[in-house]
Amino acid sequence: RPKEFLLKVKDKIITFNLYNKYSRDPIRVYHGVLATRLYIILLLVSICIIILFSYSSNQVFNETITNPSEEEYVKLEEKYSATLTCPCTQISIPYQDLITTQVKYHQICTSDFIQPWWYQSFLPYNSSDDDKTDFLSFAPSYFQTLETFCDIAKIIGNNEINRFLTTTFVHGQILTNDSFYSQINSLINTFIELTKNEYLYRMSLTNGLLHSNQYLSHTTTSTMFNTVLREWSNEEYTIEIVIDALYTVNASNDTCYCVLDSTCNIDHNLFVNTGSALSIVWGLDGIQGGCSIMDSVLKSSLLCWFENTCLNQLRLFVNAAQLPTLPSIAPLDSTLSSRYFPNTSIEIIFNEIMIEEWNFSSPYSIYYQKCKPSFCSFTYEKKTSIIYIITIIISFIGGINVILRLFSPLIIKIIFKFIHRLKHKNSSQISTIQQESQQNVGICNGIRNRMIQIIDKFLMINLFDSESDNIETMRLERISTKLYLLIFSICIYSITIYIIFTDTTIDQSFANPSDNDYNNLLISHSKSLDCPCNK
């Protein structure tokens, strides 16, 4: 019995027919068996192709996480940085909510050297020597100018910091840790440079106004007052005050007038227009002379105020001038961490807004809390699962089944017609000659007859032939065939129109684009163009 069962199964497989199963015509039955085998082979091949294609391609997943914490975002950014998007709930964030600032000024700005009780102790000094100028003659102005430098630096620094902190940090998507600090550091560096430029502009404008307007100073560095007796009668005097322009001569015998050039170096001697010289006694390390008190301070250094020996020498000058004893004062601390050397000129410190160090703090955690993304979405690829492959097969198998069921019999018919024509080639040639002679008689009749045959075949086509002899059944089968072909054609047409008029998104990348490439891309793809900077 098992053998008989196997023989029956084998016979069923060999005679399996999906088409002309009940036909009495053995040729049609044979063609139906062949069409069935072709259909099964093509169906299996199609399923194998779908399986191979699905298995070789990765499946793309879109995932969204709501209200992610900072730790979750960091992990997502490490895994899915290329596709991760996390829009901020607060797009505009004031800098004052992100950045804390602290400015450390040079220690001279917090020392006793710029306190009024210190520089006012030099005010009783009055030089009686007309041919000499020394540090004591402008010491109050020197220290008061240092105080002014510090005050202006603090005012401008505080104003610029407040203005900077009121601006906003705008970004729609949350930035990564590196991107955030890169942008913040760039903003801070720009702010520092703009603040320095603003400070230097104001101070250079002030110095230029003082020089161009020829303001007279009580210090004998640029001009000197002389009194000239013009008349004398009845014990009445007419005194004219003459202002003599002073000048200095360098080693190359070049003459430099302070009234013309505010950058003149005044180191050793000053000359009056009459040619007489005034000796200069600065007498302290790091103290230099300039045409104005501002120039003198800028050209000097703070070296003397770091050394007790220099301060003791200053006290000797004060005692020699019979001034009150200077109050006790602590020198500047050379052990403090500083980016300036003791002998650094004050002009260099001045150009840095008298600032020793800028301290900015901008924790990323605060930025994340302010941005507070409501969700993060990302896409990732994964190897296709068995369920996905089965789903793809089920979704495609219906259409493939219909197409193969429709075309398999047609393919068999075409093959047999081709074989039949090869076997009856000679008879076909004879019939062709006869047809040509008939066509010479009436080409129009032949075309008309051919069209009638095509129309008749189309009207008689039956894809659901049940081999029934019932006329009504055959009519309904033909109507079903026409309806099926109509619906199938409409579906094909709709799919074609959809594919033609649907935009397909294609991602393209251009490595190292030039300016012209970027401009062309900006014109043609301005909405979707994305060009990240390297720095």
KAQUI-V537544 format. One record per residue. N is the residue number from 1. RES is the residue in one letter. NEAR is the number of other ideal C-beta (glycine too) atoms within 8 Angstrom. D_LAST is the distance of its C-alpha to the last C-alpha in Angstrom with 2 decimals. Layout:
N_RES_NEAR_D_LAST / N_RES_NEAR_D_LAST
This chain:
1_R_4_82.86 / 2_P_5_79.32 / 3_K_6_80.00 / 4_E_7_81.29 / 5_F_8_78.27 / 6_L_8_75.92 / 7_L_8_77.94 / 8_K_8_77.71 / 9_V_8_73.93 / 10_K_8_73.70 / 11_D_8_75.94 / 12_K_8_73.88 / 13_I_7_70.68 / 14_I_7_72.35 / 15_T_7_73.90 / 16_F_9_70.99 / 17_N_10_70.80 / 18_L_9_68.59 / 19_Y_10_69.99 / 20_N_12_73.67 / 21_K_9_74.90 / 22_Y_5_78.19 / 23_S_9_79.03 / 24_R_3_82.44 / 25_D_7_81.18 / 26_P_5_80.31 / 27_I_6_78.04 / 28_R_9_75.96 / 29_V_12_75.85 / 30_Y_8_74.69 / 31_H_14_71.99 / 32_G_15_70.91 / 33_V_12_70.65 / 34_L_9_68.52 / 35_A_14_66.29 / 36_T_13_65.93 / 37_R_9_64.92 / 38_L_11_62.40 / 39_Y_12_61.01 / 40_I_8_60.65 / 41_I_8_59.03 / 42_L_10_56.50 / 43_L_11_55.81 / 44_L_8_55.20 / 45_V_8_52.96 / 46_S_11_50.95 / 47_I_10_50.61 / 48_C_8_49.47 / 49_I_8_46.85 / 50_I_12_45.57 / 51_I_10_45.49 / 52_L_8_43.63 / 53_F_8_41.08 / 54_S_12_40.54 / 55_Y_8_40.31 / 56_S_5_37.86 / 57_S_7_35.44 / 58_N_7_33.39 / 59_Q_10_34.09 / 60_V_7_31.29 / 61_F_8_31.62 / 62_N_7_30.22 / 63_E_8_30.36 / 64_T_7_29.97 / 65_I_10_30.13 / 66_T_6_31.32 / 67_N_6_30.39 / 68_P_12_28.24 / 69_S_6_27.96 / 70_E_8_24.84 / 71_E_6_25.99 / 72_E_10_26.60 / 73_Y_14_23.19 / 74_V_9_21.52 / 75_K_8_23.82 / 76_L_13_23.20 / 77_E_10_19.41 / 78_E_6_19.98 / 79_K_7_22.42 / 80_Y_10_21.38 / 81_S_8_17.64 / 82_A_4_17.65 / 83_T_8_20.47 / 84_L_11_20.58 / 85_T_8_20.87 / 86_C_12_22.07 / 87_P_10_22.77 / 88_C_12_23.24 / 89_T_7_26.77 / 90_Q_8_25.63 / 91_I_7_22.94 / 92_S_7_23.16 / 93_I_13_23.08 / 94_P_11_23.99 / 95_Y_13_21.88 / 96_Q_7_25.16 / 97_D_7_25.33 / 98_L_12_21.97 / 99_I_11_21.73 / 100_T_6_24.54 / 101_T_10_24.70 / 102_Q_7_26.99 / 103_V_10_27.46 / 104_K_8_29.46 / 105_Y_12_31.23 / 106_H_11_32.88 / 107_Q_11_36.15 / 108_I_14_38.16 / 109_C_11_37.40 / 110_T_5_39.16 / 111_S_10_41.86 / 112_D_8_45.48 / 113_F_12_45.09 / 114_I_13_44.01 / 115_Q_8_46.68 / 116_P_5_49.56 / 117_W_7_52.21 / 118_W_12_50.81 / 119_Y_14_50.42 / 120_Q_8_53.55 / 121_S_10_55.60 / 122_F_11_55.32 / 123_L_6_56.71 / 124_P_6_60.40 / 125_Y_11_59.67 / 126_N_4_61.27 / 127_S_9_61.37 / 128_S_4_64.82 / 129_D_5_64.05 / 130_D_5_63.30 / 131_D_7_62.10 / 132_K_10_59.54 / 133_T_12_56.20 / 134_D_11_54.49 / 135_F_13_51.81 / 136_L_12_54.22 / 137_S_10_54.72 / 138_F_11_51.20 / 139_A_11_50.22 / 140_P_10_50.31 / 141_S_9_48.08 / 142_Y_14_45.73 / 143_F_12_45.17 / 144_Q_10_45.21 / 145_T_11_42.46 / 146_L_13_40.35 / 147_E_11_41.09 / 148_T_8_40.09 / 149_F_12_36.75 / 150_C_14_36.05 / 151_D_8_37.36 / 152_I_11_35.34 / 153_A_14_32.15 / 154_K_10_32.88 / 155_I_8_33.80 / 156_I_13_30.75 / 157_G_13_28.46 / 158_N_8_30.14 / 159_N_8_30.20 / 160_E_12_26.52 / 161_I_11_25.65 / 162_N_8_28.04 / 163_R_8_26.64 / 164_F_9_23.06 / 165_L_11_24.29 / 166_T_8_26.17 / 167_T_8_23.18 / 168_T_7_21.84 / 169_F_10_18.76 / 170_V_7_18.94 / 171_H_9_17.61 / 172_G_6_19.91 / 173_Q_8_18.57 / 174_I_11_18.13 / 175_L_9_14.70 / 176_T_8_14.34 / 177_N_8_14.63 / 178_D_6_11.14 / 179_S_8_9.68 / 180_F_12_12.49 / 181_Y_10_12.06 / 182_S_8_8.40 / 183_Q_9_9.79 / 184_I_12_13.02 / 185_N_8_11.95 / 186_S_8_10.25 / 187_L_10_13.55 / 188_I_11_15.65 / 189_N_8_14.47 / 190_T_8_15.09 / 191_F_10_18.36 / 192_I_9_19.49 / 193_E_8_19.06 / 194_L_9_20.90 / 195_T_13_23.56 / 196_K_11_24.16 / 197_N_8_24.51 / 198_E_10_26.91 / 199_Y_13_28.91 / 200_L_9_29.23 / 201_Y_8_30.18 / 202_R_10_32.95 / 203_M_10_34.29 / 204_S_8_34.30 / 205_L_8_36.03 / 206_T_8_38.60 / 207_N_12_39.24 / 208_G_8_39.58 / 209_L_8_42.07 / 210_L_10_44.10 / 211_H_10_44.37 / 212_S_6_45.05 / 213_N_6_47.72 / 214_Q_6_49.46 / 215_Y_5_49.95 / 216_L_7_52.50 / 217_S_9_51.96 / 218_H_3_54.64 / 219_T_10_53.07 / 220_T_9_54.61 / 221_T_15_51.58 / 222_S_11_51.46 / 223_T_12_54.92 / 224_M_9_58.35 / 225_F_8_61.16 / 226_N_8_64.65 / 227_T_8_67.82 / 228_V_8_70.50 / 229_L_8_74.08 / 230_R_6_75.26 / 231_E_7_78.65 / 232_W_7_81.15 / 233_S_5_84.22 / 234_N_3_86.08 / 235_E_5_83.56 / 236_E_7_80.74 / 237_Y_7_77.59 / 238_T_8_74.95 / 239_I_8_71.71 / 240_E_7_68.81 / 241_I_8_65.36 / 242_V_8_63.64 / 243_I_9_59.93 / 244_D_11_59.31 / 245_A_10_55.86 / 246_L_15_54.85 / 247_Y_11_53.05 / 248_T_14_51.88 / 249_V_9_52.32 / 250_N_8_49.91 / 251_A_3_50.80 / 252_S_4_50.66 / 253_N_6_53.18 / 254_D_6_50.66 / 255_T_7_51.70 / 256_C_12_49.15 / 257_Y_10_50.32 / 258_C_17_48.35 / 259_V_7_49.46 / 260_L_5_47.66 / 261_D_8_44.70 / 262_S_10_43.30 / 263_T_7_41.47 / 264_C_12_44.75 / 265_N_11_45.00 / 266_I_11_48.12 / 267_D_7_48.85 / 268_H_4_52.55 / 269_N_9_54.76 / 270_L_13_54.98 / 271_F_12_57.54 / 272_V_11_59.54 / 273_N_6_60.49 / 274_T_5_63.90 / 275_G_6_62.34 / 276_S_7_63.07 / 277_A_9_60.35 / 278_L_15_59.01 / 279_S_9_58.03 / 280_I_13_54.78 / 281_V_8_54.67 / 282_W_9_51.26 / 283_G_8_52.38 / 284_L_10_49.36 / 285_D_7_46.40 / 286_G_10_43.21 / 287_I_11_45.04 / 288_Q_11_44.61 / 289_G_11_46.17 / 290_G_17_44.86 / 291_C_12_46.45 / 292_S_14_45.67 / 293_I_12_45.24 / 294_M_10_41.56 / 295_D_12_41.12 / 296_S_15_43.19 / 297_V_13_41.05 / 298_L_11_37.76 / 299_K_12_39.20 / 300_S_12_40.58 / 301_S_11_39.04 / 302_L_13_39.84 / 303_L_11_41.33 / 304_C_13_44.86 / 305_W_12_44.05 / 306_F_11_42.83 / 307_E_10_46.22 / 308_N_6_49.61 / 309_T_6_51.38 / 310_C_13_49.87 / 311_L_12_50.84 / 312_N_8_54.33 / 313_Q_10_54.56 / 314_L_12_53.67 / 315_R_10_56.48 / 316_L_8_58.86 / 317_F_12_58.00 / 318_V_14_58.69 / 319_N_9_61.98 / 320_A_6_63.02 / 321_A_8_62.40 / 322_Q_4_64.61 / 323_L_12_61.96 / 324_P_6_61.93 / 325_T_7_60.34 / 326_L_10_56.60 / 327_P_7_55.52 / 328_S_4_53.94 / 329_I_9_50.17 / 330_A_5_47.65 / 331_P_9_45.36 / 332_L_11_41.60 / 333_D_7_40.41 / 334_S_6_38.82 / 335_T_3_38.10 / 336_L_6_35.53 / 337_S_2_31.89 / 338_S_8_30.45 / 339_R_4_27.79 / 340_Y_9_30.57 / 341_F_5_33.60 / 342_P_10_37.08 / 343_N_6_37.54 / 344_T_10_34.28 / 345_S_9_35.32 / 346_I_14_35.29 / 347_E_8_33.43 / 348_I_9_30.29 / 349_I_13_30.67 / 350_F_11_31.51 / 351_N_8_28.32 / 352_E_8_26.41 / 353_I_11_28.55 / 354_M_12_30.77 / 355_I_12_28.18 / 356_E_9_28.08 / 357_E_7_25.28 / 358_W_9_23.05 / 359_N_8_23.09 / 360_F_10_20.96 / 361_S_8_21.43 / 362_S_12_19.80 / 363_P_6_21.04 / 364_Y_9_19.43 / 365_S_7_23.02 / 366_I_10_23.88 / 367_Y_13_21.04 / 368_Y_11_22.28 / 369_Q_7_25.81 / 370_K_10_25.06 / 371_C_12_23.17 / 372_K_9_25.90 / 373_P_12_25.32 / 374_S_7_28.76 / 375_F_11_27.93 / 376_C_13_25.43 / 377_S_11_25.99 / 378_F_11_24.85 / 379_T_10_26.28 / 380_Y_10_27.09 / 381_E_7_29.35 / 382_K_7_32.48 / 383_K_5_35.43 / 384_T_10_38.20 / 385_S_7_41.10 / 386_I_5_44.80 / 387_I_6_45.19 / 388_Y_10_42.48 / 389_I_13_44.18 / 390_I_8_47.55 / 391_T_8_46.22 / 392_I_10_44.89 / 393_I_12_48.25 / 394_I_8_50.19 / 395_S_7_48.14 / 396_F_10_48.66 / 397_I_9_52.12 / 398_G_8_53.92 / 399_G_7_52.75 / 400_I_10_53.16 / 401_N_9_56.61 / 402_V_9_57.76 / 403_I_8_56.54 / 404_L_12_58.10 / 405_R_9_61.32 / 406_L_9_61.56 / 407_F_8_60.81 / 408_S_13_62.37 / 409_P_11_65.98 / 410_L_8_65.01 / 411_I_10_63.55 / 412_I_12_66.75 / 413_K_9_68.88 / 414_I_8_66.94 / 415_I_8_67.33 / 416_F_9_71.06 / 417_K_8_71.57 / 418_F_8_69.91 / 419_I_8_72.16 / 420_H_8_75.16 / 421_R_9_74.48 / 422_L_7_74.23 / 423_K_6_77.60 / 424_H_8_79.34 / 425_K_8_77.93 / 426_N_6_81.34 / 427_S_7_82.56 / 428_S_9_79.33 / 429_Q_8_79.94 / 430_I_8_83.48 / 431_S_8_82.32 / 432_T_8_79.67 / 433_I_8_82.39 / 434_Q_8_84.44 / 435_Q_9_81.52 / 436_E_8_80.84 / 437_S_8_84.49 / 438_Q_9_84.29 / 439_Q_9_81.12 / 440_N_6_83.01 / 441_V_6_85.51 / 442_G_7_83.00 / 443_I_7_79.22 / 444_C_6_78.77 / 445_N_8_80.89 / 446_G_11_78.81 / 447_I_8_75.51 / 448_R_8_77.06 / 449_N_8_78.41 / 450_R_8_75.01 / 451_M_8_73.29 / 452_I_8_76.02 / 453_Q_8_75.48 / 454_I_8_71.72 / 455_I_8_72.35 / 456_D_8_75.03 / 457_K_8_72.77 / 458_F_7_70.00 / 459_L_7_72.56 / 460_M_7_73.96 / 461_I_9_70.69 / 462_N_9_70.69 / 463_L_9_67.76 / 464_F_8_69.56 / 465_D_8_72.90 / 466_S_7_74.99 / 467_E_8_77.89 / 468_S_7_80.05 / 469_D_3_83.10 / 470_N_6_82.92 / 471_I_6_82.24 / 472_E_6_80.61 / 473_T_9_78.26 / 474_M_10_77.27 / 475_R_8_76.67 / 476_L_8_74.40 / 477_E_13_72.46 / 478_R_12_71.93 / 479_I_8_70.81 / 480_S_10_68.34 / 481_T_12_67.04 / 482_K_9_66.55 / 483_L_8_64.82 / 484_Y_10_62.54 / 485_L_9_61.63 / 486_L_8_61.02 / 487_I_8_58.67 / 488_F_9_56.90 / 489_S_8_56.45 / 490_I_8_55.10 / 491_C_8_52.54 / 492_I_8_51.45 / 493_Y_8_51.25 / 494_S_8_49.21 / 495_I_8_46.72 / 496_T_8_46.44 / 497_I_8_45.90 / 498_Y_8_43.28 / 499_I_7_41.33 / 500_I_6_41.64 / 501_F_5_40.50 / 502_T_6_37.86 / 503_D_3_34.22 / 504_T_4_32.50 / 505_T_4_28.81 / 506_I_4_27.09 / 507_D_4_23.46 / 508_Q_4_21.99 / 509_S_4_18.73 / 510_F_7_17.72 / 511_A_4_15.54 / 512_N_4_13.64 / 513_P_8_15.41 / 514_S_6_16.49 / 515_D_5_16.96 / 516_N_6_20.47 / 517_D_9_19.63 / 518_Y_10_17.29 / 519_N_8_20.06 / 520_N_8_22.71 / 521_L_12_21.03 / 522_L_9_20.52 / 523_I_6_24.23 / 524_S_6_25.53 / 525_H_7_23.38 / 526_S_7_21.95 / 527_K_4_22.90 / 528_S_5_21.36 / 529_L_8_18.33 / 530_D_4_15.03 / 531_C_7_11.91 / 532_P_4_8.78 / 533_C_4_5.40 / 534_N_3_3.79 / 535_K_2_0.00
